[in-house]
């Protein structure tokens, strides 16, 4: 092979190598500037992370319950009046069912109903949702961590094992999709407890 042919072959190899090395950068910039957003797989809405702290009175045994008592657990949270209308009962139902479908991982999830007034929940309702923490949080700082008063009663929220409010589920809940989100979070979370 002549010297000129070797130089041409080397130049082609160099150009091919240069194109291969620059391609990921060019593709990433073009996707960024075209504002490409891949379809998300999660059902719940990620919200700005907020540390949830405070305490309230547990309605079942009249003890003080602090948010730090839940450290190491995922917490499904709803905020409603003690009167608990149909929407409230629906949220409690979905929280219970989503926890149950997690099977052997359900021990990693707690359910918390923050009651935003002085009305005690109906005894039948507390019996139906045994295992849920019914907490009077009317004047507690816990409620100030969860969005605005107008919005907080419309959603089920999720608090991570280190006490951060990080997700909320849509108003008209699809229990199956919510269950898949929780299952995925439990699967990928590596927090030891």
C-alpha positions, 0 to 999 in steps of 0.5 A, spaced: 500 500 500 502 506 498 503 512 503 498 516 500 492 510 500 494 509 508 494 517 509 487 517 506 485 510 510 487 514 516 483 520 515 477 516 514 478 513 520 479 519 524 473 522 521 469 516 523 471 516 530 470 524 530 463 523 528 462 518 533 465 521 539 461 528 537 454 525 535 452 524 543 453 531 544 450 534 538 444 529 539 443 531 546 443 539 544 438 538 539 433 534 544 434 540 549 433 545 544 427 542 541 424 541 548 423 534 547 420 531 553 419 523 553 413 521 556 413 519 563 411 513 566 409 515 573 401 517 575 402 522 581 405 529 580 412 530 583 411 536 587 417 541 590 420 537 596 418 539 602 420 537 609 414 535 613 414 536 621 410 537 626 405 533 631 398 532 632 393 528 636 392 521 634 384 520 635 384 513 636 388 513 643 389 520 644 396 520 644 401 525 641 403 523 634 410 526 631 411 526 623 418 523 625 415 517 628 414 515 621 421 515 619 423 509 615 416 509 612 412 511 606 406 515 608 400 516 604 396 522 606 389 525 606 387 532 609 379 532 610 374 534 615 372 529 620 365 529 617 368 525 611 364 526 605 364 521 599 370 524 596 374 523 603 371 516 604 373 515 596 381 517 598 381 513 604 378 507 600 384 508 595 389 509 600 387 502 604 387 498 597 393 501 594 397 499 601 394 492 601 396 490 593 403 491 595 403 484 598 409 483 602 411 490 602 405 493 605 409 494 612 413 499 609 407 504 608 403 507 613 396 511 612 395 518 615 388 522 615 390 529 617 383 532 620 383 539 619 377 541 624 375 539 631 370 534 628 371 526 630 370 521 625 365 516 625 366 510 629 364 506 623 369 509 619 375 508 623 373 501 624 373 500 616 379 503 615 383 500 621 390 501 621 390 508 618 392 514 623 387 519 624 390 525 627 387 532 629 392 536 625 387 543 625 392 547 628 399 543 627 404 545 623 404 539 619 398 542 614 402 548 613 407 543 609 402 541 605 400 546 599 394 551 600 388 549 604 384 550 598 388 544 594 390 540 600 383 536 601 383 534 593 389 530 593 392 524 596 399 525 598 406 521 598 411 522 604 418 519 603 421 515 608 426 521 610 420 525 611 419 529 605 413 531 601 414 529 594 408 527 590 401 528 590 396 524 586 390 527 581 383 528 584 379 523 580 384 517 583 385 511 578 387 506 584 391 501 579 395 507 576 396 509 583 398 502 586 403 501 580 407 508 582 407 505 589 410 499 587 415 502 583 417 506 588 418 501 593 422 497 588 427 502 587 428 505 594 434 502 597 432 505 604 434 500 610 429 500 615 
